[in-house]
């Protein structure tokens, strides 16, 4: 038996659907990841500043028994 010519049409629409879903996902996730990147960068800078501030404090020498 011969295959139906409709299968190539359906494959085209499936591929087009996958591409459309991927583009929509990138359109939504792109700005979200960009925002999270800047939040993480600021948090890292604050953490580094806190660690520098904490390292400059005069520490007490360890006691020996």
C-alpha positions in Angstrom: 0.0 0.0 0.0 1.2 3.5 -0.6 1.5 6.0 2.1 -0.8 9.0 2.3 0.5 12.3 1.1 -1.1 13.9 4.2 1.8 12.7 6.4 4.3 15.1 4.9 1.9 18.0 5.5 1.4 16.9 9.1 5.1 16.7 9.6 5.6 20.2 8.3 3.0 21.5 10.8 4.6 19.6 13.7 8.0 21.0 12.9 6.5 24.5 12.5 4.7 24.1 15.8 7.9 23.0 17.6 9.7 26.0 16.2 6.9 28.3 17.3 6.8 26.9 20.8 10.6 27.2 21.1 10.5 30.9 19.9 7.7 31.7 22.4 9.6 30.0 25.2 12.8 32.0 24.3 10.7 35.2 24.2 9.4 34.6 27.7 12.6 33.1 29.3 15.1 35.5 27.7 14.0 38.6 29.7 13.5 36.5 32.8 17.0 35.1 32.7 18.4 38.6 31.9 16.7 40.0 35.0 17.9 37.1 37.2 21.4 37.6 35.9 21.5 41.2 37.1 20.0 40.3 40.4 22.6 37.5 40.9 25.4 40.0 39.9 24.3 42.5 42.5 23.9 39.8 45.1 27.4 38.6 44.3 28.8 42.1 44.7 27.1 42.6 48.0 28.3 39.2 49.3 31.9 40.0 48.2 31.7 43.4 49.9 30.4 41.8 53.1 33.3 39.2 53.0 35.8 42.0 52.5 34.3 44.0 55.4 34.3 40.9 57.6 37.9 40.1 56.8 39.2 43.5 57.8 37.9 43.2 61.4 40.5 42.6 64.0 40.2 39.0 65.0 41.1 37.7 68.5 44.1 35.3 68.6 43.1 31.7 69.4 43.4 30.7 73.0 45.7 27.9 73.9 45.1 25.7 76.9 
